[in-house]
Amino acid sequence: MDDNEELTPKQTRVIPFLLAAPSIEEGCKRARVGKATVYGWLKQEAFRNALDGRRTELVDLAFETLKASVSKATETLVKHLESAKETISIRAAESIIEFTQKALEHEELERRIEALEAKLIQQAGNYRKGTREQQQARLKELRLDPVGEQKIL
């Protein structure tokens, strides 16, 4: 099969088995297809693209399902704050605090990244202005090499 051709019906049938199995070998067993055949298909761009595309669809669907359940999970935790069993209410409180802390950290990181990106854009504009010496000094200040790759500190 050429890389530009469509998948065969057999290849299309095998993809769900490969995605559901913990390993390629297990997926081959479940689909009743030889490992050598599947490894050969994995060398074909069309098959790899189809497999990757289906994997991405599954991950996206899983994330959407999780996001839809966050509100209900939060309500459940809040409800258990009032539990008669002390261990349950403590665990619910700890979970709420932990999730809130992570959300705040995430928001802070997003804010800091946006600020850094804005500063880099501004400084890149300034870099284009000025003498060669000024440009070199700005690069050192940013800890960037002349190609624009960030140096590891």
C-alpha positions in Angstrom: 0.0 0.0 0.0 1.3 3.5 -0.9 1.4 6.1 1.8 -1.2 8.2 0.0 -3.7 5.3 -0.3 -6.7 4.7 1.9 -6.6 2.0 4.6 -7.8 -1.5 3.8 -10.8 -2.8 5.6 -8.5 -5.1 7.7 -6.4 -2.1 8.8 -9.5 -0.1 9.7 -10.8 -3.1 11.7 -7.6 -3.5 13.7 -7.3 0.2 14.9 -9.9 -0.1 17.7 -8.2 -3.3 19.0 -4.8 -1.5 19.1 -6.3 1.5 20.9 -8.1 -0.7 23.5 -5.2 -3.0 24.3 -2.4 -2.2 26.7 0.3 -3.1 24.1 0.6 -3.5 20.4 1.2 -7.3 20.9 -2.0 -7.6 22.9 -4.0 -5.6 20.3 -2.7 -8.0 17.6 -3.8 -11.0 19.6 -7.3 -9.5 20.2 -7.6 -8.5 16.5 -6.2 -11.9 15.4 -3.6 -10.2 13.2 0.1 -11.0 13.1 2.5 -8.6 14.9 4.7 -8.5 11.8 1.7 -7.3 9.8 0.8 -4.5 12.2 4.4 -3.4 12.6 4.6 -3.3 8.8 1.5 -1.1 8.7 3.0 1.2 11.4 5.7 2.0 8.9 3.0 3.4 6.6 2.2 7.1 7.1 -1.5 6.6 6.3 -1.9 3.9 8.9 0.0 5.8 11.6 -2.0 9.0 10.8 -5.3 7.1 11.1 -4.2 5.4 14.4 -3.0 8.7 15.8 -6.2 10.5 14.7 -8.4 7.9 16.4 -6.2 8.1 19.6 -6.6 11.9 19.7 -10.4 11.6 19.2 -10.6 9.2 22.2 -8.4 11.4 24.4 -10.5 14.5 23.5 -13.7 12.6 24.3 -12.3 11.5 27.6 -11.4 15.0 28.5 -14.8 16.4 27.5 -16.4 13.7 29.7 -14.2 14.6 32.7 -14.9 18.3 32.2 -18.6 17.7 32.2 -18.4 15.8 35.4 -16.4 18.3 37.4 -19.4 20.2 38.6 -21.1 17.0 39.9 -17.8 15.9 41.6 -17.5 19.3 43.3 -21.1 19.1 44.5 -20.4 15.6 45.9 -17.3 16.8 47.8 -19.1 19.8 49.2 -22.0 17.5 50.3 -19.5 15.3 52.1 -18.1 18.2 54.1 -21.2 17.8 56.3 -20.7 14.0 56.7 -21.3 12.5 60.2 -18.2 10.5 59.7 -15.2 12.7 60.5 -12.8 10.9 58.2 -15.1 11.5 55.2 -15.6 15.2 55.9 -11.8 15.7 56.5 -11.0 13.9 53.2 -13.6 16.0 51.3 -12.1 19.2 52.8 -8.6 18.1 51.9 -9.6 17.3 48.3 -11.4 20.7 47.9 -8.3 22.5 49.2 -6.0 20.5 47.1 -8.0 21.0 43.9 -8.4 24.8 44.6 -4.7 25.2 45.2 -3.9 23.4 41.9 -6.3 25.6 40.1 -4.8 28.8 41.6 -1.3 27.6 40.7 -2.4 26.9 37.2 -4.0 30.4 36.8 -0.8 32.0 38.2 1.4 30.0 35.8 -0.8 31.1 32.9 -0.6 34.7 34.0 3.2 34.5 34.3 3.6 32.8 30.9 1.4 35.5 29.2 3.5 38.2 30.9 6.8 36.6 29.7 5.4 36.2 26.2 4.4 39.8 26.1 7.8 40.9 27.3 9.6 38.8 24.8 7.5 40.2 22.0 8.2 43.7 23.2 11.9 43.1 23.5 12.0 41.4 20.1 10.6 44.6 18.6 13.3 46.6 20.5 15.9 44.1 19.3 15.3 45.1 15.7 16.1 48.7 16.7 19.5 49.8 17.8 23.1 48.9 17.1 24.7 45.5 17.0 26.2 46.1 20.5 22.8 47.0 21.9 21.2 43.9 20.4 24.0 41.7 21.9 23.4 43.3 25.3 19.7 42.6 25.1 20.3 39.0 24.1 22.6 38.6 27.2 19.9 40.2 29.3 17.3 37.7 28.0 19.8 34.9 28.2 19.2 34.0 24.6 21.8 33.1 22.0 21.9 35.0 18.7 19.9 32.3 17.0 17.0 32.9 19.4 17.2 29.7 21.4 16.8 30.0 25.1 19.9 28.9 27.0 19.6 26.4 29.9 20.5 28.2 33.1 
